[in-house]
Amino acid sequence: MRDVLNLPVTGGSLIFASDNSGGIGMKKEDVVTASYDVVAYYSFRVAVIECMAAGADPIAVVMENFCGEQAWSELEAGVRQGQAELGLTIPITGSTETNMEMVQSALGILVIGQKKEEEEKVASGKMGVIGTPLMGEGVINHPELIAPLSLFKWCCEQENMTILPVGSKGIANEWLHLDPSGTIPQAVESLDLNASAGPSTCFIIVFDPEKEAEIAAKAGHWFHR
């Protein structure tokens, strides 16, 4: 899985996945206005999704806070919210820039995971997308279209399913990681395959066709064939 660092250790590996945001927060010069718990929630979301999609169990979170010392408790609350949706209780540590006053908000989040030593398998079958690609104000205004973390966790627990988070380059770009031949699906129902998915508001799944009915029932309106 790309976008993570895989560091081999005895019995498996440590997985490091990160995300950052800038110009999103409560400062006057921020491009998008959002409370700091929301900023941290979505940044944690990206990193933890990448970590879990790589087959790891998250064990710790590191925050690099450039939003100001007063923002730390809100940032931590956002990460705790994401953890709660995944049924996690893992430690949070980090650092805050207090020497310089930043005119825009900025945050970096690192999620560390532990992965057991096992053969990497890529599923074959049908392709679908869970969630809708959104970014910026779209994330704030349309939370009902964003794939829930609990649903992502359920997909990670399924056998014979490959999961690939979608980032800022869109569904079509991420699909190339699964199909290097360059064959990109012509359509995934009504989704824009080139739109940015911002904080991983959607993810690609490759699954056994026999599981399609179960996936559709579980994912509801978030599932796009």
Secondary structure, 3 states (H helix, E strand, C coil): CCCEEEEEECCEEEEEEEEEEECEECCCCCCEECCHHHHHHHHHHHHHHHHHHCCCEEEEEEEEECCCHHHHHHHHHHHHHHHHHHCCCCCEEEEECCCCCCCCCEEEEEEEEEEECCCCCCCCCEEEEEECCCCCHHHHHCHHHCCCHHHHHHHHCCCCEEEEECCCCHHHHHHHHHCCCCCCCCCCCCCCCCCCCCCCCEEEEEECHHHHHHHHHHHHHHEEC
